[in-house]
C-alpha cells in the first residue's frame, strides 16, 4: 500500500499525467533496438495508406464531377420533350406558353431554360461523307461549356447571323480534314432533300467518342426553316440547374407544371449506362479504403506488440511498484497516438502536395478515348479530408486496445527475474 501511495506522489509531482510523461521519455529519449525500425515502417505504412485514401477519394470525386459536367454541359440537366413514342433523332415540335415558361423558371434550382432542336444530316467534304446530328441553338443558349472545350476558333456568333456557322468536333475535323474557316455542304434527309452551305466557326472536343462522332452545333433558326416551324416552335427545352443534387426533385416538379402532352426527363434517365457506371466506381473507393486501413492497422498492431515485448522489463518494474495495468496501457497508447498523428501528418502533406501539383499542372495524363478526359482530375473538400483522417485515427486506436490488453498478462516476477 505504501508503494502505491509513493507512486501517486510521483505522479502528482508532474504537471501532466504520468503515462503521458513516461510515453514522451520512451519516444524521445529512450534507446530502442529492433523496435526503432518497426516504428519507422509503421509511420511510413500509415502515411502511404492515408495518402492513398485521400488521393483515391479526390481522383474518384474529380473524375465523376468531370464526366457529369460534360453530360450536363452538352445536354442540360432536365430535358422537356413531346410525350409521344417518337424514337427518331428529330423530336416532335413543341411550344411552351409564356405562363408555362414562367412556372418552370420559378422552380427551385432552375438557372435557365433554353430551346434547341436536332436534325440528321450528311456532311459532304471533298468526296468524303459523314453522318452527323445537327443540334440547333439560339442566342440565349449558354455557350460557356462549348467555349471551355473549343480547340481552335470560337463559338457561334449570333450577332452576325449564325445560319451558316457551325461547330464541329476535333474528331470530325481530323476525319474530314476541315479547319476553321473552311466551307462545306451538308445534306438534310427529308422530302425533298435539302442542302445548305456551312463555314466552320470553331472546333471543339469533349473527349467523348459518342458525342464527338455524332454532334455538330449550329443555329436553331436554320432547323426551323428546314422543318417549316414557326418562330416559337422548338424540338425540346433544356433546363440547367444550380445544383445537380436537385435533379430528381426538379424533374418531378417540372412534370407537375407541364401539361400531359409534354414530359420532363433528366440526364440520368436519358443516359443510364454512363451514370450506372459512375455509381459502380464508388465500390473501388470503398475497397481501397478498407485495404489501406487493414494495412495500416496491421502495422500499428505489430509495432505496439513489439514495443510491449521490448519494454516487458519496464512493465514488470512498474507493476512491482504498484502501478496499475490501465496506467501502463495508457503509456503505450499515448505512444501509439503519437505514431498515428505523425503518420497522418506525413500522409496528408504528401497527398495535399500531389493534389495541388496535379490540379495546377495536369501532369498525370489519361487516354481520353478510354476515360473521356485527358488528365487525372482531382476534387476534394477540407471537410472530407478531415473526415477521412478522423475515421482512420479512430479505427486505429480502437484496434490497438486489443493488443494493449496483453500488458495485464505480463508477470512482474518473471520479467524482472530475466532482465
WODAHU-V846403 format. One record per residue. N is the residue number from 1. RES is the residue in three letters. PSI is psi in degrees with one decimal (none if undefined). D_LAST is the distance of its C-alpha to the last C-alpha in Angstrom with 1 decimal. Layout:
# WODAHU-V846403
N:RES:PSI:D_LAST / N:RES:PSI:D_LAST
This chain:
# WODAHU-V846403
1:UNK:-35.5:25.1 / 2:UNK:-41.1:24.8 / 3:UNK:-36.6:21.4 / 4:UNK:-43.0:22.9 / 5:UNK:-45.0:25.8 / 6:UNK:-38.2:23.9 / 7:UNK:-36.8:22.0 / 8:UNK:-39.6:25.4 / 9:UNK:-37.5:26.7 / 10:UNK:-39.9:24.0 / 11:UNK:-38.4:25.1 / 12:UNK:-16.1:28.7 / 13:UNK:-25.2:28.2 / 14:UNK:145.6:28.1 / 15:UNK:-23.2:31.3 / 16:UNK:167.4:29.5 / 17:UNK:153.0:27.2 / 18:UNK:-43.1:23.6 / 19:UNK:-39.5:22.3 / 20:UNK:-41.4:24.6 / 21:UNK:-45.8:23.5 / 22:UNK:-37.7:19.8 / 23:UNK:-39.8:20.8 / 24:UNK:-41.6:22.8 / 25:UNK:-40.9:20.2 / 26:UNK:-42.5:17.9 / 27:UNK:-42.2:21.0 / 28:UNK:-24.3:22.7 / 29:UNK:-10.6:20.4 / 30:UNK:152.4:16.9 / 31:UNK:119.3:15.8 / 32:UNK:159.5:15.8 / 33:UNK:-97.1:15.6 / 34:UNK:-34.0:17.1 / 35:UNK:-20.2:17.7 / 36:UNK:-43.6:20.1 / 37:UNK:-41.3:22.5 / 38:UNK:-39.4:22.3 / 39:UNK:-43.1:23.2 / 40:UNK:-41.8:26.1 / 41:UNK:-40.4:27.3 / 42:UNK:-46.7:27.1 / 43:UNK:-43.0:29.2 / 44:UNK:-43.1:31.6 / 45:UNK:-41.3:32.1 / 46:UNK:-41.3:32.7 / 47:UNK:-44.6:35.1 / 48:UNK:-38.0:37.0 / 49:UNK:-45.3:37.2 / 50:UNK:-44.3:38.6 / 51:UNK:-38.1:41.1 / 52:UNK:-40.5:42.2 / 53:UNK:-48.7:42.8 / 54:UNK:-44.7:44.7 / 55:UNK:-37.4:46.8 / 56:UNK:-41.1:47.7 / 57:UNK:-42.9:49.0 / 58:UNK:-42.6:50.9 / 59:UNK:-46.2:52.4 / 60:UNK:-44.7:53.4 / 61:UNK:-42.8:54.9 / 62:UNK:-40.8:56.7 / 63:UNK:-46.2:58.0 / 64:UNK:-41.1:59.4 / 65:UNK:-40.9:60.9 / 66:UNK:-44.1:62.7 / 67:UNK:-43.5:64.1 / 68:UNK:-40.3:65.3 / 69:UNK:-35.3:66.8 / 70:UNK:-46.8:68.8 / 71:UNK:-43.1:70.3 / 72:UNK:-41.9:71.0 / 73:UNK:-34.9:72.5 / 74:UNK:-38.2:74.9 / 75:UNK:-11.1:75.9 / 76:UNK:178.6:75.1 / 77:UNK:-44.7:73.1 / 78:UNK:133.9:75.9 / 79:UNK:130.8:79.1 / 80:UNK:122.4:82.3 / 81:UNK:174.6:84.7 / 82:UNK:137.5:87.7 / 83:UNK:79.5:86.8 / 84:UNK:-172.9:88.3 / 85:UNK:18.4:87.5 / 86:UNK:118.1:88.1 / 87:UNK:11.6:85.5 / 88:UNK:173.0:87.0 / 89:UNK:-21.5:85.7 / 90:UNK:118.5:88.4 / 91:UNK:150.9:87.9 / 92:UNK:130.9:90.9 / 93:UNK:142.5:92.1 / 94:UNK:167.5:91.3 / 95:UNK:122.5:92.2 / 96:UNK:138.0:90.5 / 97:UNK:165.0:92.6 / 98:UNK:-35.4:91.8 / 99:UNK:-41.8:90.8 / 100:UNK:-39.6:88.4 / 101:UNK:-39.8:86.8 / 102:UNK:-37.9:86.5 / 103:UNK:-41.6:84.7 / 104:UNK:-41.1:82.2 / 105:UNK:-24.0:81.5 / 106:UNK:-7.5:80.9 / 107:UNK:144.9:78.0 / 108:UNK:140.1:74.5 / 109:UNK:-4.4:72.6 / 110:UNK:121.1:75.8 / 111:UNK:-49.1:76.2 / 112:UNK:163.0:79.3 / 113:UNK:123.3:81.6 / 114:UNK:141.8:83.3 / 115:UNK:157.3:85.7 / 116:UNK:170.4:85.6 / 117:UNK:157.3:87.2 / 118:UNK:149.4:86.6 / 119:UNK:132.4:89.0 / 120:UNK:140.6:88.6 / 121:UNK:169.6:90.0 / 122:UNK:118.3:90.3 / 123:UNK:129.7:89.6 / 124:UNK:108.4:92.0 / 125:UNK:107.4:91.0 / 126:UNK:44.1:92.9 / 127:UNK:-13.6:93.3 / 128:UNK:137.4:89.7 / 129:UNK:149.9:89.3 / 130:UNK:126.2:86.3 / 131:UNK:130.3:86.3 / 132:UNK:173.0:84.7 / 133:UNK:114.0:84.7 / 134:UNK:121.0:86.1 / 135:UNK:115.1:84.4 / 136:UNK:129.9:86.9 / 137:UNK:164.5:85.8 / 138:UNK:-174.4:87.7 / 139:UNK:-19.7:87.4 / 140:UNK:-6.8:85.2 / 141:UNK:133.2:82.5 / 142:UNK:106.9:79.3 / 143:UNK:15.4:78.8 / 144:UNK:-41.2:75.5 / 145:UNK:-43.7:73.5 / 146:UNK:-38.7:76.0 / 147:UNK:-39.0:75.8 / 148:UNK:-24.2:72.1 / 149:UNK:5.7:72.6 / 150:UNK:127.4:75.6 / 151:UNK:-50.7:75.1 / 152:UNK:156.0:78.5 / 153:UNK:-151.3:81.5 / 154:UNK:174.9:81.6 / 155:UNK:176.5:82.0 / 156:UNK:139.1:85.4 / 157:UNK:100.0:87.8 / 158:UNK:-13.2:90.0 / 159:UNK:-23.1:91.9 / 160:UNK:7.7:93.7 / 161:UNK:114.6:94.1 / 162:UNK:9.1:91.4 / 163:UNK:-22.6:93.5 / 164:UNK:2.3:93.3 / 165:UNK:150.3:89.7 / 166:UNK:146.2:86.8 / 167:UNK:129.6:83.1 / 168:UNK:161.7:81.7 / 169:UNK:161.9:78.2 / 170:UNK:-33.1:76.8 / 171:UNK:-48.4:76.9 / 172:UNK:-34.1:80.6 / 173:UNK:-45.3:81.1 / 174:UNK:-38.0:79.6 / 175:UNK:-41.1:81.3 / 176:UNK:4.0:84.8 / 177:UNK:48.8:84.4 / 178:UNK:143.2:85.2 / 179:UNK:167.9:84.4 / 180:UNK:130.0:85.1 / 181:UNK:-15.8:88.8 / 182:UNK:151.1:89.8 / 183:UNK:148.8:92.4 / 184:UNK:171.7:92.7 / 185:UNK:137.2:94.5 / 186:UNK:132.2:92.9 / 187:UNK:137.9:94.8 / 188:UNK:125.0:94.4 / 189:UNK:104.0:95.0 / 190:UNK:178.4:97.7 / 191:UNK:115.5:101.4 / 192:UNK:162.1:102.7 / 193:UNK:132.9:99.9 / 194:UNK:152.9:99.4 / 195:UNK:148.1:97.9 / 196:UNK:140.8:96.7 / 197:UNK:143.3:95.8 / 198:UNK:152.4:92.4 / 199:UNK:130.4:90.8 / 200:UNK:113.8:87.1 / 201:UNK:-35.2:85.9 / 202:UNK:159.9:82.1 / 203:UNK:125.3:79.5 / 204:UNK:167.6:76.4 / 205:UNK:133.2:73.3 / 206:UNK:-7.3:71.1 / 207:UNK:10.7:69.1 / 208:UNK:112.8:70.0 / 209:UNK:-38.7:72.1 / 210:UNK:-43.9:73.9 / 211:UNK:-46.2:75.0 / 212:UNK:-31.2:75.8 / 213:UNK:-26.8:77.9 / 214:UNK:-45.3:79.8 / 215:UNK:141.2:80.6 / 216:UNK:153.9:82.8 / 217:UNK:129.4:83.5 / 218:UNK:-156.2:87.0 / 219:UNK:136.0:89.4 / 220:UNK:-35.5:90.0 / 221:UNK:-34.3:93.6 / 222:UNK:-43.2:94.2 / 223:UNK:-35.9:93.0 / 224:UNK:-43.0:95.3 / 225:UNK:-40.5:98.2 / 226:UNK:-36.6:97.4 / 227:UNK:5.7:97.0 / 228:UNK:46.5:99.9 / 229:UNK:156.5:97.8 / 230:UNK:172.0:98.7 / 231:UNK:-19.7:97.0 / 232:UNK:-6.9:94.9 / 233:UNK:140.5:93.9 / 234:UNK:170.3:90.5 / 235:UNK:-36.2:88.4 / 236:UNK:170.7:85.4 / 237:UNK:143.4:83.5 / 238:UNK:135.2:79.9 / 239:UNK:133.2:77.9 / 240:UNK:135.5:75.0 / 241:UNK:153.2:72.4 / 242:UNK:-23.6:70.2 / 243:UNK:129.0:67.2 / 244:UNK:-22.7:66.5 / 245:UNK:-19.6:64.9 / 246:UNK:9.3:68.4 / 247:UNK:-54.6:69.7 / 248:UNK:-39.1:70.2 / 249:UNK:-46.8:71.4 / 250:UNK:-36.7:74.0 / 251:UNK:-45.2:75.2 / 252:UNK:-45.1:75.8 / 253:UNK:-36.5:77.6 / 254:UNK:-39.6:79.7 / 255:UNK:-27.4:80.9 / 256:UNK:-30.7:82.0 / 257:UNK:-37.6:84.0 / 258:UNK:153.1:85.6 / 259:UNK:165.7:88.7 / 260:UNK:-19.7:88.3 / 261:UNK:-11.7:89.7 / 262:UNK:156.2:86.7 / 263:UNK:136.8:83.1 / 264:UNK:125.2:79.9 / 265:UNK:149.3:76.9 / 266:UNK:172.7:73.8 / 267:UNK:-30.8:72.1 / 268:UNK:-40.0:69.4 / 269:UNK:-31.3:72.2 / 270:UNK:-27.7:74.1 / 271:UNK:65.1:71.2 / 272:UNK:-31.9:68.9 / 273:UNK:-45.6:67.5 / 274:UNK:-45.0:66.1 / 275:UNK:-30.1:64.5 / 276:UNK:-38.8:63.1 / 277:UNK:-42.3:61.5 / 278:UNK:-38.5:60.0 / 279:UNK:-33.0:58.7 / 280:UNK:-24.1:57.0 / 281:UNK:-22.2:55.0 / 282:UNK:-29.6:53.1 / 283:UNK:-37.1:51.3 / 284:UNK:-41.9:49.9 / 285:UNK:-42.2:48.4 / 286:UNK:-39.6:46.8 / 287:UNK:-44.5:45.3 / 288:UNK:-42.3:43.9 / 289:UNK:-47.3:42.3 / 290:UNK:-46.3:40.7 / 291:UNK:-44.7:39.4 / 292:UNK:-38.4:38.0 / 293:UNK:-39.9:36.3 / 294:UNK:-44.4:34.7 / 295:UNK:-45.7:33.4 / 296:UNK:-42.3:32.0 / 297:UNK:-42.6:30.4 / 298:UNK:-42.8:28.7 / 299:UNK:-40.0:27.3 / 300:UNK:-41.7:26.2 / 301:UNK:-42.5:24.6 / 302:UNK:-43.3:22.7 / 303:UNK:-42.4:21.5 / 304:UNK:-43.0:20.3 / 305:UNK:-43.5:18.5 / 306:UNK:-39.7:16.7 / 307:UNK:-40.4:15.9 / 308:UNK:-45.6:14.5 / 309:UNK:-38.6:12.3 / 310:UNK:-29.6:11.1 / 311:UNK:23.7:10.5 / 312:UNK:-36.6:9.1 / 313:UNK:-39.9:6.2 / 314:UNK:-41.1:9.4 / 315:UNK:-41.7:11.4 / 316:UNK:-42.5:9.7 / 317:UNK:-43.7:10.2 / 318:UNK:-39.4:13.7 / 319:UNK:-39.5:14.5 / 320:UNK:-32.2:13.7 / 321:UNK:-6.3:16.0 / 322:UNK:10.1:18.6 / 323:UNK:144.1:18.8 / 324:UNK:159.4:20.6 / 325:UNK:-36.5:19.8 / 326:UNK:-44.0:22.9 / 327:UNK:-40.2:21.8 / 328:UNK:-39.3:18.5 / 329:UNK:-39.3:20.6 / 330:UNK:-34.3:22.9 / 331:UNK:-49.2:20.4 / 332:UNK:-31.3:20.0 / 333:UNK:-35.5:23.7 / 334:UNK:-42.7:24.7 / 335:UNK:-41.4:22.9 / 336:UNK:-37.2:24.7 / 337:UNK:-38.5:27.9 / 338:UNK:-45.0:27.6 / 339:UNK:-41.3:27.2 / 340:UNK:-45.3:30.1 / 341:UNK:-43.4:32.2 / 342:UNK:-42.5:31.7 / 343:UNK:-42.0:32.5 / 344:UNK:-41.6:35.6 / 345:UNK:-49.1:36.7 / 346:UNK:-44.2:36.6 / 347:UNK:-42.3:38.1 / 348:UNK:-39.1:40.9 / 349:UNK:-41.7:41.7 / 350:UNK:-46.7:42.0 / 351:UNK:-45.1:44.2 / 352:UNK:-37.8:46.4 / 353:UNK:-45.9:46.9 / 354:UNK:-36.1:48.1 / 355:UNK:-49.6:50.1 / 356:UNK:-42.3:52.0 / 357:UNK:-45.0:52.5 / 358:UNK:-41.7:54.0 / 359:UNK:-27.2:56.2 / 360:UNK:-32.1:57.6 / 361:UNK:-22.2:58.1 / 362:UNK:41.9:58.2 / 363:UNK:-42.7:56.5 / 364:UNK:120.6:55.2 / 365:UNK:167.0:58.3 / 366:UNK:164.4:59.4 / 367:UNK:108.0:62.3 / 368:UNK:-24.9:64.8 / 369:UNK:-20.5:66.7 / 370:UNK:-40.4:63.7 / 371:UNK:3.0:62.0 / 372:UNK:8.8:65.1 / 373:UNK:147.5:63.5 / 374:UNK:-8.5:63.1 / 375:UNK:167.1:59.6 / 376:UNK:110.6:56.4 / 377:UNK:150.0:57.1 / 378:UNK:141.8:54.4 / 379:UNK:123.6:54.8 / 380:UNK:148.4:52.2 / 381:UNK:159.9:52.2 / 382:UNK:-33.9:49.5 / 383:UNK:-41.3:49.5 / 384:UNK:-38.1:48.5 / 385:UNK:-46.2:45.7 / 386:UNK:-42.2:44.2 / 387:UNK:-42.1:44.6 / 388:UNK:-41.5:42.8 / 389:UNK:-42.0:39.9 / 390:UNK:-37.9:39.6 / 391:UNK:-46.0:39.7 / 392:UNK:-43.7:36.9 / 393:UNK:-43.2:34.7 / 394:UNK:-44.9:35.4 / 395:UNK:-42.1:34.7 / 396:UNK:-45.4:31.4 / 397:UNK:-38.8:30.2 / 398:UNK:-40.3:31.4 / 399:UNK:-23.2:29.7 / 400:UNK:-16.8:26.3 / 401:UNK:-28.7:26.4 / 402:UNK:-54.3:25.9 / 403:UNK:-24.5:22.5 / 404:UNK:-23.0:21.4 / 405:UNK:-15.8:21.9 / 406:UNK:-24.8:18.8 / 407:UNK:-36.1:16.8 / 408:UNK:-17.2:18.6 / 409:UNK:-5.0:17.2 / 410:UNK:126.1:13.5 / 411:UNK:124.9:12.5 / 412:UNK:-33.5:10.6 / 413:UNK:-46.1:10.2 / 414:UNK:-41.2:8.6 / 415:UNK:-38.7:6.2 / 416:UNK:-35.6:5.1 / 417:UNK:-39.1:5.7 / 418:UNK:22.5:3.8 / 419:UNK:none:0.0
